[in-house]
């Protein structure tokens, strides 16, 4: 197969992986709206690159499961673990941005003999 066709296939796989990983992460992990854009970009692009590099190493060698393919799979698992840890962190800290002035917005009132006082 000509190398320019393979390059086109790898670029297409990378772009498809970007979209698929972002959709999967938002459905499974959630809390993407609280994360900075550069965190999402690095993790999603890193996982997509690991997937494509695994495909490249599987296609370029005689055996599909070789040392480079296994290394790319291990890297993809580590990045997915980082995505899970990041989602968990932002899940725990999603309410930290709200300002609390000490009161819960509850007005105290009491009923005295003369009527309501608040």
Helices and strands as residue ranges (DSSP letters): H 3-28, G 32-34, H 37-60, H 67-92, E 110-112, E 115-117
